[in-house]
Amino acid sequence: MTVKFNLIGNRSSKPVNAQRLSYPSDKVYESHTDYVKFRFVKYKPPFANIDGGNYVGIDGNKSKGDESLNIYNNSLTQFISAGLPDIFMYMPEDIQTEYGAEWGGKGFTNTGAGMLRAAGTAANADNAVTAAGSLAQGFGNMMQRGPALVADGIAHAMNSLPGKIGGAVDLNDVLGGIGGVILNPNAELMFTGFELRNFNLQFKMSPRDAEEAKHVRDICTTFKRASLPRIGSSPGNTINNWMKGDAADGESAPDNNSNFIGIPNMCIVSFMKGGKVHPFLTQYKPCAISSVSIGYTPDGQYSTYTDGSPVATSLGLSFKESKLVYSNEISYGEDGSF
């Protein structure tokens, strides 16, 4: 017997509200209450140079002092709507943000530390003769570390023997084995970089009527559509649409080029108070939706209304910020800050 798999796509269906979806559905969020607003936009290639090099910061600042920052943030200055409805949600219980920098211990031998000190002196010296003398002294000190150089040669020779018959040793293994010493690590704390921020939001939705159940369903559908790639996209047409400013509708036909898939949409997450961004909560640059988790039994038991809609639905969202946040982007005041 042949079994046919049923593709349920419902690709032609429209949400109950093409402009906005909300939970609770009757909440007037813009008036005074605190809420989270989700806006979906098309991914903008960061190196496409869409606006001809007219770099402007996300705050509209063109000052020369922020030129590097404006260039980095240039792809955040304009967006094309993804054709998906905006979503308004109540403030979840767990809202937090985290800032971090990566630091690590780095070991420098006496030779290496001496050479770096000499190089630092040379880089900051006004007298070229003095600088050259410092560098020469550093190399001279290096040549005085004869035992270390010999030990390093022994370790290299042992590791080069076929069949690993020499074992796997390093410089300190040789020095410790024949001289009872190892090189002074001269450990220093060094800044190594920082990463894009991640954050999670959790919601639980219990519809009170059939209309609100449709909102819950369409909210989940919107996040699913926004987080997934689209098959049949053409890189040339994508760039042309950006340059012309054409906003393709979320239901528009693809290019039917199966060699490529379109990058998923981005999401602008805003913590709001009334009609403005919240003055006390951290805001984020446009984010990628890294995961969407939907649970139909958040209370541990499957239960539905007569129309089949779940009594409760949980929605878990994970986001990754699209750009790094630098110290000079953190501001005081009540206009919201990263």
N, C-alpha and C positions, 0 to 999 in steps of 0.2 A: 504494500500500500504506500502510495506517495503522500507525504505530509508536506503541506505548503505553509511556510512561515508567514504570518500576517504582519506586514509592516504598518504600524499604527501611526505614522507621522502626524496626521492632521495638520499638514503644513499650511493649508489655506485658512485655518481657523484664526480668528482675531480675539484679542483679550476683551474682557467686558468693558474696559475703558482704554482707548488707544493712547490717551495722553498721560494718565496717572492711575496708579493702583495704590491702595493703602490698606493697612490693617492697624486698628479697626477701620472698617470701610467708611464709617460715618464721622470719623474724627476730622475736625477742621484744624489741621496742623499749623497753618500759616499765621494764626492769630496771636497766640501767646505761649503755647506749650513747647516743651523740648521734644525733639524727634530726630530721626536719622533720615536723610534724603539720599537716594541713590539715583544717579543719572548715568546713562549708558552712551558711550561715544565710540566711534570707530578708532581702531588703533592707528596712530600716526607714526610712520617710520622716522626714527630720530635723526637719520643722516640723509634724508631725502632732499634737504635744503629747499623746502617747499616755497618759502617766501623770499627767495633770492638773497639770503644772507642778511636780511633786515632783522637782526637779533634784538628781541625785546624781552625783558624779564617778565615773569608771570605777574608781577605787580606793576608792569608798565614802565619800569625804571630803565632809562637809557643812559644813566650816568656812567662815565668812563670807569669808575672804581669797581663797578659790578659787571664789567664787560664779559669776563670769563664765566661768571655765574649765569649771565643772560644767554650766552652761547649754549651753555650746558642745558638750560631750561627752555631753549627755544621751541622744542617740539610740544611744549605745554601751553603755547600762547593761543592756539585756536584749535577747535575740534569740530568734527562733523557728527551730527546725531546718528546714532545707530538705528534709529527708527523704532526703538523700543520704548514702552511707557516708563515714565519716572515712577519710582516707588517710594512711598512714605511709610516709615515704620516707627513704632513706639521705641523709646529708649530701652535697650536691653539692660539686664542686671549687671553684667560684667563689662565695664568700659575701662580700658587702661591702654597706656602706650609705653613704649620702651625705647630709650636711646642708648646706644652702646658704641664703644670703640674697641678695636682689637689691639691689645698690647701683648708683647711676648718677650721673654728673656733671650738675649742674644749673647753668645760667648765670643770674646775676642782674646786671642793669645796676646802675650806681651808684645810680640813682634807686630801683630796686626794692630793692636791698640797704639803702639808707637808710630806706625806708619799713618794711621788715621789722624793722630794728633798733629803729625808733621804736615799732612795734607790740609788739615783745618787751619793750621798756622799759615800755610802758603796761600790758601784761598782768601784769607783775611789780611794778609800782609800788604803794606804799602810799598815795602822795599823788595824788589824782585831778587836782589842778591841774597838778602836774608831768607827769602822763601826758598830759593834754590839750595841754600845751605841746610835748611831744616829738612828738606826732602832727602838730600844726600846723607845726612846724619841718620835719618830713619832707615834708609837702605843699608847703611853701615851697621846699625844695630841688628838688622835682620841677619846679616852674614855672621854675626857673633853667636847666633843660636845654632851652632854646629850640631850638637847632639840631637836636636829636634829634626834638623834636616836629614841627618843620617837615619834616624828612626823612621821617618816618613818614607825614605827610600826602601828600608827593609820591609815595611808593611806593604808597600806597593809590589815589591818583588815576590813576597810570600803569596799575596792574593793573585798574582799572575801565573802561579804554577798550575799546570793542567790537572784536571780531576779534583780540584780543590784540596790537594794534598797539603797545601800550606795553611789551610784553614781560612777563616775570615777574620782578619785583625785590622785594627786601625792604629793610628799614631800613638794614642795613649796606651793601647795594649802592649806595644813594643817598649815604650818608655817604662811602663809599670813592671813589665816582665824582666827587663835587664837592668833597670836603674832604680826601681822602687819609687818613681815619681810620675806625675802626669803634668801636662801643661796647665798653667793657671788659666781658668776659663774667663776671668775678668768679665763676669756677666753684667750686662746693662739692660735696663728696660727700654724697649724700642716700640714706637708706634708702627703698626703693620697695616692699618687700614680699617675700614668699617663696611657694613653691609646694608642692603636695602631693608627697610622695616617690614615686618609682618604683623598682622593683627587678625583676630577672629571675632565674629559676632554671632550670637546665638539668639534665636527667637522661637517662641511657642505660640501657635495660632489656633484658637478654638472658635470657629465660626458660629455666630448666633442665629443665622438664617441662611437660606439658599443663596441669596445674592452675595453675602459675605463669604460663603464657601467658594464661590466662583473667583472672588478676589484672591483668596488663599491659593487656589489652584493656579491662577494666572501669575501670581507673584513668584511661585516656584518655577513655573515654566519660563518666565522672563529671565531669571538668574541662570537657568540651564542653557537657554539660547545664547545668552551673553557670554557664557564661559567656554563655549565649544567653538572649534574652528568651522569654517564653511568651505565645502568642497566646490571646485569649479571657479576659482578666482584667477585673475590674470594680473601679474605685477604691473604691467604697463597701464591697464585701465585703472588700477587702484591709484597709481601716482597721478594720472590725468584727472581723475575725480578730485583728488586733493588740490591740484593746482587750479582747477576751475571752481572749486568750492561747491561741487555738486554733492548734495546730501542724498545718498541712496537710501531708499526705504528699506526697512528690515525685511520686507517680503519681496523685494525686487528679485528678478531672475538672475542667477549667476551667469558667469561667462561660459560655463560648460567646458572649461579647460581642466581636464582631470589630472594634468601634470602638477597642479598647485592646489594648495588649500589656503584659504584666507585666515590670517591671524585673528584669534578671538577678540571681541570688543573689550574696551577698557571701562572701568566704572569709577565715577567721581563720587566718593563717599563724603558727605558733609554732615557734621553734627550741628544741628540748628537750634535756635531759640527764637520762636516766632518767625519773622521773615528774614532774619539775618543769621550768619554763622554764630555759633555759640562763643561768647567772649572768654570762657574759662576752660574750654575743652580743646584738646589738640586736634588740628585738622591735618589732612593728608593730601599729598599730590595724587593725581590720577593713578588708579591701581589696576593690576591684573587680578582677576578672580581665579585664585589657585585651586579652590575646591568648593563644591556645593554639596552639602549633605542634607538629605530630606528623610525624615522619619515619620512613618504613619502610625506608629504605636508609641508615642512618647510617654504614655502613662503605663506602659507594660502590658497593654491589652488591646487587641484589635476591635474597634467599634466604629460603626458608620451610621449615618442618618438614612432615612428611607430612600433618598436619591443616590445613595452610594458614597457621598462625601464623608471623609474621615471626621470623627468627632474632634480630633486634635491632630495637628501637624507640627513637627519641629523642623526648623530650618537653620542649618549651620553653614556659615560663610567664612572662608579664609581669603585674605587679601595680601598681595605683595605690592608695595609701593613701587612706582615705575622709575623714580629718581631718588638719588641720595639727598639728604637734607644736611646743609652746612650751617655752621655756627652763625654766620651773618644773615641767615634767613630766619633765625629765631628772633622774634620781636616782642617788645613790651607793649602794653596797651590792651584795648578791647576790640581790636579788629580781627581777632583770631590769629593763631600762630601755628606753624608746623611743630 
